[in-house]
Amino acid sequence: MGQPETLYVCMGSACHQYGVYDVLPVLQRLLAERAPDSQVALKGAFCLGPCMDGIILKLGDVTIVHVNAKNIEQKFEDEILPYLTREKN
């Protein structure tokens, strides 16, 4: 078993205004339901950079932008899950 992946969620003031506290419980549920076998450490971060691009998530070398409560499930399906289930060399 390797090192756990860390999924950072911006909790800074801009992302707070964009509704990160509505996204967080959905993200926690999706990780538990859709990726229970992947080791993911979900951590808050003060600022992940591109504040004008909505709620920001960072997973490894991937930055996920324009996240919101309406699209978090699709973002999870399209961007997070493929990263977590990829073949690791």
PyMOL commands that set and color helices and strands:
alter all, ss='L'
color gray80, all
select helices_A, chain A and resi 13-18+20-34+51-53+72-85
alter helices_A, ss='H'
color red, helices_A
select strands_A, chain A and resi 5-10+40-45+55-59+62-67
alter strands_A, ss='S'
color yellow, strands_A
deselect
rebuild
show_as cartoon
